[in-house]
Amino acid sequence: MTDPTDLTRRAVLTVGSLGAFGGALVLAGCAADPDGSTPTPSPEATDEAPTEPSATPDAPAAGGDIAALADVPVGGSIDATINGEAALVSQPTAGQVVAFSAICTHQACVVAAAGNEFHCPCHGSIYDAATGEVLNGPAINPLPEIAVAVSGDRIIAAS
C-alpha cells in the first residue's frame, strides 16, 4: 500500500486545476451583465434591510469632530480617534494642527502621544509629533498623516 501523503504530480495538478475551475465559476457569477452594468441584488437576496438613497449622494462628507483645539497644547499632542481608528493629534504652533495614524510603522503597536513626540511602547520607536518622522527606531518609516482641519474652536477630520 502506498503512503497517502505521497501525492503524484498528476494528482496535485488535477486537484489544482479543479480548484481553479471552481474559482472561475465563482468569479463568473460576479461578472457584470452583458450590457456592462453590475447587477444589484434584491433585498430578498441579502440579509440586509433596504436602505434609502441619501438626499445628496455627491456631497462631500462632513468632517467628524475630533477634539477641541484647546485640548491640544501648543507644542504638544494628544491621543485621539479619527474615523474609528487610533490617531495622534498635535499642535506644533498656535492654530496649526496635524494628525497621524497611531499605528507604529515597525510592528503595528499603538503609539502614544508624549508632548512633542510620539512613543511606541513595544519596541521604543519615537516619532516627531509635528511631522510624524522617525526620531529613534527600530521603525524606519514615518507615521502616515491624516487630514484634519480647524473649524472654529474644534478640530475636525478633513474630507
Buried (B, 14 or more C-beta within 10 A) or exposed (E): EEEEEEEEEEEEEEEEEEEEEEEEEEEEEEEEEEEEEEEEEEEEEEEEEEEEEEEEEEEEEEBBEBBEBEBBEEBBBBBBEBEEEBBBBBBBEEEEBBBBBBBBBBEEBBBBBBEBBBBBEBEEBBBBBBBBEBBEBBBEEBBEEBEBBBEEEBBBBBE
